[in-house]
Amino acid sequence: MAESFAQPILSNHQLTKLKEHKYASINNAFLDPYMNHFWLWLVQRVPAWIHPNTLTVGGLVVNALTTLILIYYSPDAKTPAPTWTYFLCGLGIFIYQTLDALDGKHARRTNTSSPLGELFDHGCDALSTMLVTVGVCVTVNLGTDIWWLCFYAFSAEAVFYLAHWQTYVTGTLQFGKFDVTELQFACIFCHLLSTVGGAEFWTAPLPVVNVMPQTFTIWFMVIGVLGSVFLKASIILKGGPGRNGSAVGNMSILSPLFPLAFVLYSAYYVFTRSPETVAEHPLLFVFAFGVVMSKITDRLVIAHMTQNEMKLLDSAYIVPLVMMGRIYWGAFPWIPDHIFLWALLV
């Protein structure tokens, strides 16, 4: 038993593939060419002694702190928060966006690029996606409709997973015309609107059209999610450069399906079978399953970079399985469901 715990996380074959990995991307984003002027100017002013991973962690920490401050004042995503917290959250996204754009450029500038740095960057991005999403849910008052709050949060994380699934299949990370940078600026814009108009702005019908801004945001989100899912799924199903259309390294293009389906189904099961828990702790619910989504996304990135099949089993599934079993059989009724949600965060 002790020997099984002592085994390396990655096999020698995976470590070899990781060392051989080369980052490849196609960037068609509309705003990136314009923002690149600012990023290239700024990276020249970053001291060479600062490690690129420091920039990566710095962006994540700023994003986390500003989002948590907003959540502190609006833990149910519908209580109005001080307007300065919305501005702070938008500023946090901009700082995170900037540092995330600089880390790779700084690494190439200082000759410190490495596959581990790329892996670390994607891991931080997975967590930041969850943080940015939750922050926007709070700022647009989505706590007034828990279903849409959960749909928005899990859709954003699922699209991020699909982007890396696409990379897993093709070997290239692809950015569309309206992608990460554009979405981040849209989130910043939402925070600025709350800064000026307050939380009530989102639920006050607009003149002439008599539609709430929150409704416009929801439909913008739905259309964007459907478009992203269709585009990325079509690329995935076309197959990769491997044998008989398999992924890079002759891996199955469908192996990442089970982890995504399991997490989304388990979240849906808890949402529908224990609605009172989700209603009382909506952001805890989103954060808890968001952490699981982040972990399986990291697993997918590792599988891509090491050209290895995505593992179907993971310790992150234990608590969701226990929660579903508990709800189904009515076991341990003295333990509140939100305790299990806190366990997911650990």
C-alpha positions in Angstrom: 0.0 0.0 0.0 2.8 2.4 0.9 4.5 1.7 -2.4 1.4 2.7 -4.4 1.3 6.1 -2.8 5.0 6.5 -3.5 4.6 6.0 -7.2 5.2 9.1 -9.3 2.2 11.1 -10.5 3.6 11.0 -14.1 5.2 8.0 -15.7 8.6 8.2 -17.3 7.0 8.2 -20.7 4.7 11.1 -19.7 7.7 13.0 -18.3 9.5 12.5 -21.6 6.5 13.8 -23.6 6.1 16.7 -21.3 9.7 17.8 -21.9 9.2 17.5 -25.6 6.0 19.4 -25.7 5.9 22.7 -27.7 3.2 25.2 -27.3 1.1 25.9 -30.4 -1.7 28.3 -30.9 -3.8 30.1 -33.5 -5.0 33.5 -32.4 -7.8 35.2 -34.4 -9.1 37.3 -31.5 -10.3 40.7 -32.6 -8.8 42.7 -29.7 -5.5 40.9 -29.2 -3.6 42.7 -32.0 -4.5 46.0 -30.4 -3.8 45.0 -26.8 -0.5 43.4 -27.9 1.0 46.9 -28.4 0.3 47.6 -24.7 1.5 44.2 -23.5 4.8 44.3 -25.5 5.4 47.8 -24.2 4.7 46.8 -20.6 6.7 43.5 -20.6 9.9 45.5 -21.4 9.5 47.2 -18.1 9.2 44.0 -16.1 12.6 43.3 -14.3 14.4 40.3 -15.7 14.8 38.8 -12.1 11.0 38.4 -11.7 10.1 34.8 -12.6 7.2 34.4 -15.1 5.3 32.2 -12.7 5.3 35.1 -10.3 3.3 37.1 -12.8 0.9 34.2 -13.2 0.3 33.7 -9.5 0.1 37.5 -9.0 -2.8 37.7 -11.5 -4.6 34.8 -9.9 -4.2 36.3 -6.4 -5.5 39.7 -7.4 -8.4 38.1 -9.2 -9.2 36.0 -6.2 -9.0 38.8 -3.7 -11.1 41.3 -5.6 -13.8 38.6 -6.3 -13.9 37.5 -2.7 -14.3 41.1 -1.5 -17.3 41.4 -3.8 -18.7 38.1 -2.5 -18.2 39.2 1.1 -20.6 42.0 0.5 -23.0 40.0 -1.6 -22.8 36.3 -0.5 -26.1 35.5 -2.2 -25.4 37.3 -5.5 -28.4 39.5 -5.1 -27.7 41.7 -2.1 -26.4 45.1 -3.3 -22.7 45.6 -2.6 -20.9 48.9 -2.3 -20.3 50.3 -5.7 -16.5 50.5 -5.1 -16.4 46.6 -4.9 -17.7 46.3 -8.5 -15.1 48.7 -9.7 -12.4 46.8 -7.7 -13.6 43.5 -9.3 -13.4 44.9 -12.8 -9.9 46.3 -12.1 -8.9 42.9 -10.8 -9.9 41.3 -14.1 -7.9 43.8 -16.0 -4.8 43.2 -13.8 -5.2 39.5 -14.2 -5.7 39.8 -17.9 -2.5 41.9 -18.2 -0.3 39.7 -16.1 -1.7 36.6 -17.9 -0.7 38.1 -21.2 2.7 39.1 -19.9 3.9 35.9 -18.3 4.5 34.0 -21.5 6.1 37.0 -23.2 8.3 37.6 -20.2 9.3 33.9 -20.2 10.4 34.1 -23.8 12.2 37.3 -23.2 14.2 35.9 -20.3 14.6 32.4 -21.9 12.8 30.7 -19.1 9.9 29.2 -21.1 9.1 25.6 -20.2 6.3 23.1 -20.5 5.8 23.3 -16.7 5.3 27.0 -17.0 2.6 26.5 -19.6 1.0 23.8 -17.4 1.1 26.1 -14.4 -0.4 29.0 -16.4 -3.3 26.8 -17.7 -4.0 25.6 -14.1 -4.3 29.2 -12.8 -6.5 30.1 -15.8 -8.9 27.3 -14.9 -9.3 28.8 -11.4 -9.5 32.3 -12.7 -12.3 31.4 -15.2 -14.3 30.3 -12.2 -13.5 33.5 -10.3 -14.3 35.8 -13.1 -17.6 34.0 -13.8 -18.7 34.1 -10.2 -17.8 37.8 -10.0 -20.0 38.6 -13.0 -22.9 36.5 -11.6 -22.8 38.7 -8.5 -22.5 42.0 -10.3 -25.5 41.3 -12.6 -27.6 40.2 -9.7 -28.1 36.6 -10.9 -28.8 35.5 -7.4 -32.4 36.5 -8.1 -32.6 33.5 -10.4 -30.5 30.6 -9.2 -31.1 28.5 -12.3 -29.5 31.1 -14.6 -26.7 31.7 -12.1 -25.7 28.1 -12.2 -26.2 27.8 -16.0 -23.9 30.8 -16.5 -21.2 29.5 -14.2 -21.1 25.9 -15.4 -21.4 27.0 -19.0 -18.4 29.2 -18.8 -16.3 26.5 -17.2 -17.5 23.9 -19.7 -16.6 26.1 -22.6 -13.1 26.5 -21.1 -12.9 22.7 -20.8 -14.0 22.3 -24.4 -11.3 24.7 -25.5 -8.7 22.4 -24.0 -10.5 19.3 -25.3 -10.1 20.9 -28.8 -6.4 21.4 -28.1 -6.1 17.8 -26.9 -7.5 16.6 -30.2 -5.7 19.0 -32.6 -2.6 19.8 -30.7 -3.2 23.6 -31.2 -5.0 26.0 -28.9 -7.3 28.1 -31.1 -8.8 31.5 -30.3 -11.8 32.8 -32.2 -12.7 36.4 -33.2 -14.6 36.8 -29.9 -12.7 34.9 -27.3 -11.0 35.2 -24.0 -9.8 38.9 -24.2 -13.1 40.1 -25.6 -15.1 38.2 -22.9 -12.9 39.6 -20.2 -13.6 43.2 -21.4 -17.3 42.4 -21.5 -17.1 41.3 -17.8 -15.2 44.5 -17.0 -17.9 46.5 -18.7 -20.6 44.8 -16.6 -18.7 45.7 -13.4 -18.4 49.3 -14.6 -22.1 49.5 -15.2 -22.7 48.3 -11.7 -20.2 50.8 -10.4 -22.2 53.6 -12.1 -25.8 52.3 -11.7 -25.6 50.1 -8.7 -26.9 46.5 -8.4 -30.5 47.7 -9.1 -29.5 48.7 -12.6 -29.7 45.1 -13.8 -33.3 44.5 -12.6 -34.8 47.9 -13.6 -36.5 47.7 -17.0 -35.0 49.8 -19.7 -37.1 52.6 -21.2 -38.8 52.0 -24.6 -37.9 48.2 -24.8 -39.1 47.6 -21.2 -36.6 44.7 -20.8 -34.2 44.3 -17.9 -30.4 44.6 -18.6 -30.1 41.3 -16.8 -32.2 39.7 -19.4 -30.1 41.0 -22.2 -27.0 39.7 -20.4 -28.6 36.2 -20.1 -29.5 36.0 -23.8 -26.0 37.3 -24.8 -24.6 34.5 -22.6 -26.9 31.8 -24.0 -26.1 32.7 -27.6 -22.4 32.9 -26.9 -22.4 29.5 -25.1 -24.3 27.8 -27.9 -22.1 29.2 -30.5 -18.9 28.3 -28.7 -20.1 24.7 -28.0 -21.1 24.2 -31.6 -17.8 25.6 -33.0 -15.6 23.6 -30.6 -17.6 20.4 -30.8 -17.4 20.5 -34.6 -13.6 20.9 -34.5 -13.3 18.0 -32.0 -15.6 15.7 -34.0 -13.6 16.3 -37.2 -10.8 14.4 -35.5 -7.1 15.0 -35.1 -3.8 14.3 -36.8 -3.4 10.8 -35.3 -4.2 7.4 -36.8 -7.7 7.2 -38.3 -8.5 10.7 -37.1 -7.5 10.1 -33.5 -6.0 12.9 -31.3 -2.4 13.8 -31.2 -0.4 10.7 -30.0 -3.2 8.4 -31.4 -5.4 9.1 -28.4 -9.1 8.7 -28.4 -10.9 12.0 -29.1 -13.8 11.0 -26.9 -11.9 10.1 -23.7 -12.4 13.7 -22.2 -16.2 13.3 -22.5 -16.7 11.2 -19.3 -15.1 13.6 -16.8 -17.1 16.6 -18.1 -20.3 14.6 -18.3 -19.9 13.3 -14.8 -19.2 16.7 -13.2 -22.1 18.4 -15.0 -24.5 15.6 -14.2 -23.5 15.4 -10.5 -24.0 19.2 -10.2 -27.4 18.9 -11.9 -28.4 16.0 -9.7 -27.6 18.0 -6.5 -29.2 21.1 -7.9 -32.5 19.3 -8.7 -32.6 16.9 -5.7 -31.4 19.4 -3.0 -32.7 22.8 -4.2 -32.9 24.2 -0.8 -29.2 23.8 -0.3 -28.4 25.5 -3.6 -30.8 28.3 -2.8 -29.3 28.9 0.6 -25.6 28.6 -0.6 -25.6 29.4 -4.3 -22.1 30.7 -4.6 -20.7 27.9 -2.4 -22.4 25.4 -4.7 -20.9 27.0 -7.8 -17.5 27.3 -6.2 -17.5 23.7 -5.0 -18.2 22.2 -8.4 -16.2 24.8 -10.1 -13.1 23.6 -8.2 -13.8 20.1 -9.5 -14.2 21.4 -13.0 -10.9 23.2 -12.7 -9.2 20.0 -11.6 -10.5 17.9 -14.4 -9.5 20.7 -16.8 -6.0 20.5 -15.4 -6.0 16.7 -16.0 -7.0 17.3 -19.6 -4.2 19.8 -20.1 -1.7 17.2 -18.6 -3.1 14.5 -20.9 -2.6 16.8 -23.9 0.9 17.9 -23.0 2.0 14.3 -22.2 0.1 12.8 -25.1 -1.6 10.4 -22.8 -5.2 9.2 -22.6 -7.4 11.2 -20.2 -7.9 9.1 -17.0 -11.5 8.3 -16.3 -11.1 8.1 -12.5 -10.1 10.9 -10.2 -10.2 11.5 -6.5 -12.2 14.7 -7.2 -15.2 12.5 -8.0 -15.4 11.0 -4.5 -17.4 13.8 -2.8 -19.9 14.3 -5.6 -20.5 10.5 -5.6 -21.0 10.6 -1.8 -23.4 13.5 -2.2 -25.5 11.8 -4.9 -25.6 8.6 -2.9 -26.6 10.4 0.3 -29.4 12.2 -1.5 -30.6 9.1 -3.3 -30.6 6.8 -0.2 -31.3 9.5 2.4 -28.1 8.5 4.3 -26.5 10.6 7.1 -29.5 13.0 7.4 -27.8 14.8 10.3 -25.0 16.1 8.0 -26.1 19.3 6.1 -25.5 19.2 2.4 -23.4 22.4 2.5 -20.8 20.5 4.6 -20.2 18.3 1.6 -19.9 21.4 -0.6 -17.2 22.7 1.7 -15.4 19.3 1.4 -15.3 19.7 -2.4 -13.3 22.9 -1.9 -10.6 21.1 0.1 
